[in-house]
Amino acid sequence: MSAATADASCRNGYTLILLSAEACLMIGCLVPHDWLLTKTVTLGVPLRVVLWIRKFLGGHTQTVRVGGQLSEEVRVTSGVPQGSVLGPLLFLAYINDI
């Protein structure tokens, strides 16, 4: 498994940031839902769509099993469901102003 990497360079007055796939996945997992929703509003996404995205992101929980012990269930408040069609679009909305 390769490490998550990022590289930045300046070309023609623009900063180019290259992220490895692992880094993108890590960023996608760390972005709080409220930041994603704020970004979509800022980009002019209609309110009814923002509310639909909020419903899509909400209501997920997770647990962890280590050996025979299962953790208590906690609400997921960041990231997007892996493999979703909406995930890459939300990621692009999030990094739009970088």
Secondary structure, DSSP 8 states (H G I E B T S, - for coil): -----EEEEEETTEEEEEE-HHHHHHHHHHSBHHHHHHHHHHTT--HHHHHHHHHHHSS-EE--EETTEE---EE--BS--TT-SHHHHHHHHHHTT-
